[in-house]
Amino acid sequence: MDALNPFFENIKKNALAQGNLLGFLYVLIGRRIVNSKGETVSAGMTWRELSDWLKKVRWEPEGVRDLGLSPNELPPRDRQRFWYAAISRAGIDSPQAKEAGENFAEILRRHGYQVQ
């Protein structure tokens, strides 16, 4: 997906997921995101795809503290495994994740994205 790289750059540059990593993960895994040009950014991702992207864009590992996790508790050498483990322990299927996802979807809407 060509629109994913600019999407991640925008999220990182504007710190849109700061303090709401759970919502960020929830939206990327379970929702469809469309940019202002009408291009599909994501139609939902598997945990593995998302962990690969977080590794690729060099997402800050300290962000897992938003999930109540310590970076030291996760696999230190392989960032893909690090992010996969973080996602698996985040509680993506919880009511809190759904609420956080709705909050993050609203943030994305204010920045020109449609979340479905």
Summary of the structure (lengths in Angstrom):
residues: 116
radius of gyration: 13.1
end to end distance: 17.3
largest distance: 40.1
contacts: 331
relative contact order: 0.22
helix: 58%
strand: 6%
